[in-house]
């Protein structure tokens, strides 16, 4: 299996297992972290979440749309020990077109059905992040950076010489 295919599978698997993530924003020079229910879309190139408009998180997003989203996955190996895998998406908040809003909302509710009443609130905003790159951490000495352009490269079998 090529390294590109392996990394795509790794990213997809983390999003299959993990429904929640930590969103990092910045406002007035201060960092802010929030737990969010996240939904990947478009082959993990876009991330969706919902928030109230009257939160620090939303205020930060409207002033500085650059974000980081950290997703953790814990796996218990055969010896009973926990292995932690971490994925961080870096990107920019982008508008959701009116024509797309129903599709995006349905996808988010399908993944998080418990959010129905929250998302029906007048103060709730649906937010989409366009991912620029991922930091993939599989161990203390196993850290890689992948841009979306890297992940969009044609898949070739890199085992051939």
N, C-alpha and C positions, 0 to 999 in steps of 0.2 A: 504494500500500500504506500502511496506517495505521502510525503510529509504534509503536503497541502490538503490531501483528502483526510489525513489523520487529524489535522488541526481543525478542519471544518466539522468533523465528527465530534471532536472534543467539545467545541463550542455548542453544537446542537445538543449534545448529551447534557451539558450543564444546564441549559435552558429547559430541557425536558424534566430534569430532576428538581430544579430550583424555581419556585414561583415568586420569590421575594428577593429584593436586592436593596443595597444601600445607595441612595442618590446623594452625590456631593455637589453642592452649589456654592457660590460665593456672592456675598453682598456687602458693600461698603467695607471691603477689605477683610471681612470675617468669613471663615468657612462655615458651612452648615451641612449636616448630614441628616438624612431622613430615610426611614424604612418605607419602601414602596412595593406594591404588587405590580410586577412587570410582565408584559406580554411581548415576546419577540415577534416581528413580522418581516416579510420579504427576506427570508433566509438570514435572519438575525442582523440585517443591515439597519433595521429600524426597531426601536423599543418604545412601547406604549405604557403609560401609567395615567392614573387619574389623581387629582388633588383638588382641595378647596382653593378658591381664589384668594381667600383672606389669610393665607399662611405665609410664613417667611420663605418657605420653599418656592411658592409661586411668585412672590415678589422678586426673589433673587433671579428666577428664570426669566422674568420680563425685563430685568435690567442687564443681565449677563447670561446669555443662553448657553454658555459653555458648561458642560457637565461631565462628571465621571459617574459610572454606575458599576458598583462592585457586586458580583454574584459569587456566592460560595456554595460549594457542593462537598458534602462529606460522604465518604465511602468507607464501609467497614470491610477490611480485607479478610482473607481466610484465617489469619491468626487472631482476629478479633480486634485489631488495632484500627483506629480511625485514620484515614488519609484525607487531608483537606486539599481541595482544588479550588483555586481562585481565578476568576476571570473579571477583568475590568474593561468596560467599554468607555471610550472617550468620544464625545461628539457634541453636537449642537442641536438645540431645540429648534424645531421647524413647525410651521403652521400646518394644520390639517384642513384640506379643502372641504368645503361644505358637501361636495359630491362624495367624498371619502368618509365622512364622519360616521355614517351608519355602519359601514363595513368595519371600520376601526373599533367602534363601540361594541359591535357584536362580537368581534374577535376577543376583545378584552373581557367581556362578560362571559364568553364561553370558557375562558381559562380561569376566571374568578367570578363565578356566579353569585357569591355572597356579597358582591359589591353593587348589586342592582339598585337598592334604595339610595346608596351613597351617590351613584352615578346619575340618578334621576334628580338630584338636588339642583336647584337653580345656581348654586354657588360652586358646583363641581365643574372643573375644566379637564378635558382630555388633552394630554400632552404627548407629543411624539418627538423622539430623539433620533436624529440621523447620525448613525455611528460612523466615525472616521477611522478609528483603529481599536484594536483589542490588545491588552496585555494579558498573556496567558501564563499562569503560574502553576506549575505542577510539582514544585518542590523548591526548597530554599535556594538551590543552585540551578533550577530549571525554569528560567523566565524568558519569554519570547514576546516580541512585538510584531503584530500583523496589521497592516493597513487593509481597508476594504479593497483597495486596488490589488493588493497581494492576493487576497482571497478570491478576487474575480479573475485571476489569471487562469488560462486553460489548464486543466488538470493533466499532468504528464506523469508517467511512472518514473520517479526519480531513483528507482532501484536499478535502472538500466545504466550501463556506463558506455 
